[in-house]
Amino acid sequence: IVGDPVLTFAADHVNRSPVPRTLGLNIGTADGRIWGSEDRVCEEMAKLAKTATKAGWSVKWFAVWPKDLEITRKAASAGGSGHEICPIFRNHRKFMAQVRSLTAFVGMKLHATILATCALTPAIMLEYQPKCRDYMKSIDREEATFRTDAFKADEIWDLICLFNNHHADASLALSKGIHSLRKKQKEFASKITASILYY
């Protein structure tokens, strides 16, 4: 059994009526433990925000750790969306509710992106460490994973547009991987519980 136990919070059904052309973005600091550099990620994500805004999209930035606020503000300001920063540090339900209404999500921090997938919002993972790809692979979404030292804003934008044009299909594909793994985790947890209680 692989994946992440936070999948227990996954929504049971996809949101078939997201707010059109809405994009959630998340980056952060990794204390130097990152493919490439945080400055590069900041620069490319700012480009992505500019591209989305010029195309008429609404962009919202999510910070899930206090130490991430500084780089988030930097990227949001450079991307022309500095007024749209949403810091949510301790309330996963609030985070998921806001992300669930979006058309797409792009995240670097592992659990920000995991919670976005749990909201069944089509999500792209920026792989700053191998654990990011490991998770996306576990839910059959490895193709939506890009290394932080190699991704380009324009290729990410192309995938976002694909999610927008085929949102129902993208959400259902995501839910299939999420729900399949969540079921396995629950079944395994039940076996462990039974073995402990009735040993």
N, C-alpha and C positions, 0 to 999 in steps of 0.2 A: 504494500500500500504506500503510495507516494502522494505528493501534493502538500496541502497546508490545512491544518485543522480549522482555520477560519472559514472554510467552505461550509461549515455548519450554518453560517449566516446567509447562505445564498438564497436569493429570491426563488420562489417556486415557478413563477411565470415571467415571460419577457414583457417589457413595456412596449406595446404596439403603437403608442402615440407619444413618442418623445418630442420635445420642443425642436422644431426644424432648425437645422444648421447651427447647432450648439456644440461647443468643444470644450472639454475639460483638460487642463494641462497640469502636470506635476513634475517638479524637479527637486533636488535637494543636495545637501552635502554628504559626502561619504568619507570624510577625513582622509582623503587621498587614496582610498581603496576603490579605484574606479578605472575602467578601461579608458585610456585617453586622459582627458582633463575635464573638470567641472566647468571651466571657462568655455570650452568647446560646446558642451551640452547647452549651456546658457545661451550662447550665440545662435546655435541652430534652432533652439526652441523659440527664441525671440523672432527669428525669421519665420518660423511656422505660424506664430501668433499674427505677425504682419500679413502673411499670405491669407490666413483665414479671415481676418478683419477686412481686408481689401475685397474678398469674395462675398462679403456681406454676412459673415458668420459672427455669432456672439461667442466670445472667449472668456472663460473663467479659470483662474489659477487656484489650485488647492495645495495648501501646505499642511502636512500631517505631523510635523515635528518642529518645535520652536527654533531649533538650529537651522532649519530650512528656510526660514522667513527671509533672511538677508539675500540669498541667491534668488529666491522666488521674486522678491521685489525688483531685483536687478534685471532679471529676464523679462518680467511683466512690463517694466518701464521701457526697456529697449524695444519691446514688441508692441508698444502703444496701447497696452491694456493694464496699466498699473493700478487702476481704480477697481479692478475686478479680481481681488485676492480674497480667498476664503480660508482662513486658518481654522482647521478642525483637528484638535489634538487627542481628544479622549472620547468622542462620541461616534462610534462606527455607524449607528443607525442614522444619525444626521448626515454623515458623509454619504452613505449609500443612497439616501433619499434624494440628495441633491444631484448625485452623479447619475442616478437612474433616469432622470428626466432628459439627459443629454443624448445627442446623436452619436458622439464618440468620445473616447478618453485616451490620452497619451500620458504615460507615467513612467518615472524612473524609480521612485521608492517602491520597494517590493510590495508592502502591504497596502499602499495606496492603490496600486494597480490590481492587486488581488481583490480588494473590496470593490473596485470598479467592475471586475469580472463577476463578482458575486451579485452585483446589482444587475447583471446580464446586459450591461452596456458594452457594445463592441469596443475593445481596448487594445492598445498597442503598448508593449513593454519595451522600455529602453534598458538594455542589459548592461548594468554597470559591474555586476559580479555574476558568476555562473549560476547562483541560486535563482536569478531572474528567469533565465532560459529553462532551468529545471522545472520551475513551476509552470510556465507556459506550455512546455512539452507535456506535462502531466495532464493538461486539459485539452490536448490536441490543438494548440494555438501557437505552435513554434514559428509558423510563418509570419506571425504578427510580432516578432521579436527582433530588435535591432541593437547591435552593440553600440555603446556610447562613443567609441572611438572611430566609428565608421558611418553612422547614419547621416543622412542628408534631409533637410527640411522638405525638399520637394518630393522625395520618395515616400516620406511619411504622409505628406498631403495627398498624394495619389491614393494611398490606402484609406485615408479618412474619407475621401470622396466616394470610394467604392463602398464603404460602410454606409454612407449617406444614401447612395443610390439603391442599395440592396440591404437596408437596415433590418428588415424582418428575417431575411436569410442569415445575415451575420449574427444576429441575436440568437436565433434558434440553433445555429451551429455551436455557438458558445455555450448555450444552456445544455446541449447534449453532452459536451465534455465535462462541464461542471457537475451536472446531476449524476452522471455515471460514476464519477470519482467520489462524490459525496455519499452515494449509496454504498459503495465499497467501504468507505471509512466508517459509516454508521454500523454496518454489519460486523466489521472487525471490532469496533468498540464494544458492541453488544456481547461478542464472544469473550472479550477480555473481562468485561464486567461480570459475566456469568461465571467465568473461571475463578475470579476473585471471591465472589459471594458464596459459591458452592464448593470451594476447594476442600 
